[in-house]
Amino acid sequence: MQLYHNPMSTCSQKVRLVLAEKSLDFDSIILDLQQGEQFKPDYLALNPLAVVPTLVDDHQAMIESTLINEYLEERYPGPALTPSTAVERHQVRLFTKVIDDVLHPACGIITYAIGIRPGLLRRSKADITALINAIPDPLRRRDRAQVIAKGVEAENFDAALTAYLTVLDQAEARLNGQPYLTGSSVSLADFALLPYLIRLDHLALYDGIEARPLLSVWYNRMRDRPSYHDAVTAWVSTAAIGAFRAAGEQVRDQLKLG
Ligand SMILES: N[C@@H](CCC(=O)N[C@@H](CS)C(=O)NCC(=O)O)C(=O)O
């Protein structure tokens, strides 16, 4: 198996977590997203959306992190990360859909506005424009341009933060009376959400986690699993986290995260 990914990318973490849970080894191909490696023709042939991750297994390229994790669950079923009842399986699909449709786009806006923008602004205008214009999806391109221009003052920032926190509130409600998001055992839904708590942590936006007591306990429970070390700690550099935290410290007092 080959995984095209990036250490800090939430969707890459999501797939690495499931690979680690299933003790599956892979050859790692890291793409530097700020250098535009996702736009190179060889990679676009694998993933026309120009995003990571892409998993190649049995010579087949697979894209979309949620669908990759579903593939891994079907192809390598042990240990099972899917609940046993049809209703709980619907819950997994519903929550992973909310994460993909709502939380992930919001995360992109927040991450660029706070964590990535300071580094990008040190580069030439031509470089920045080229990186934005290479994005194939026009809505994503528009969102990216807005946050790079204005950071947390961008017109799309507040709505993104609200969307992010709304999904965390939904997760908090799900954890009422059960240790994991979709029941008594850990599932693909938990590994889909975890990277977005890690992202708040890396951006020093701790209140987003701490204001939600059940989610805080769940976050610690998930980080106690060996997969957290193998899929996250082993890949992310202290320099990258340090840069994100320093940027987050600059703005966190302006943000309402409760
Ligand atoms: N729906 C896709 C989203 C993938 C995605 O947005 N990946 C981000 C990193 S988390 C990326 O590659 N960004 C590069 C860019 O926006 O130029 C999935 O779940 O795989």
The ligand as an SDF file (V2000), in Angstrom:
LIG
                    3D

 20 19  0  0  0  0  0  0  0  0999 V2000
  -12.9260   15.3800    0.9640 N   0  0  0  0  0  0  0  0  0  0  0  0
  -11.5040   15.1940    0.9260 C   0  0  0  0  0  0  0  0  0  0  0  0
  -10.8520   16.4530    1.4410 C   0  0  0  0  0  0  0  0  0  0  0  0
   -9.3450   16.3480    1.3970 C   0  0  0  0  0  0  0  0  0  0  0  0
   -8.6740   17.6630    1.7530 C   0  0  0  0  0  0  0  0  0  0  0  0
   -9.3060   18.7310    1.7750 O   0  0  0  0  0  0  0  0  0  0  0  0
   -7.3690   17.5880    2.0180 N   0  0  0  0  0  0  0  0  0  0  0  0
   -6.6120   18.7980    2.3340 C   0  0  0  0  0  0  0  0  0  0  0  0
   -5.7170   18.5420    3.5310 C   0  0  0  0  0  0  0  0  0  0  0  0
   -6.6780   18.0880    4.9600 S   0  0  0  0  0  0  0  0  0  0  0  0
   -5.7330   19.1510    1.1580 C   0  0  0  0  0  0  0  0  0  0  0  0
   -5.1790   18.3040    0.5190 O   0  0  0  0  0  0  0  0  0  0  0  0
   -5.5900   20.4500    0.8900 N   0  0  0  0  0  0  0  0  0  0  0  0
   -4.7700   20.9220   -0.1710 C   0  0  0  0  0  0  0  0  0  0  0  0
   -5.3030   22.1980   -0.7200 C   0  0  0  0  0  0  0  0  0  0  0  0
   -6.3480   22.6340   -0.2500 O   0  0  0  0  0  0  0  0  0  0  0  0
   -4.6920   22.7610   -1.6290 O   0  0  0  0  0  0  0  0  0  0  0  0
  -11.1260   13.9670    1.7520 C   0  0  0  0  0  0  0  0  0  0  0  0
  -11.8440   13.6630    2.7110 O   0  0  0  0  0  0  0  0  0  0  0  0
  -10.1370   13.2950    1.4300 O   0  0  0  0  0  0  0  0  0  0  0  0
  1  2  1  0
  2  3  1  0
  2 18  1  0
  3  4  1  0
  4  5  1  0
  5  6  2  0
  5  7  1  0
  7  8  1  0
  8  9  1  0
  8 11  1  0
  9 10  1  0
 11 12  2  0
 11 13  1  0
 13 14  1  0
 14 15  1  0
 15 16  2  0
 15 17  1  0
 18 19  2  0
 18 20  1  0
M  END
$$$$
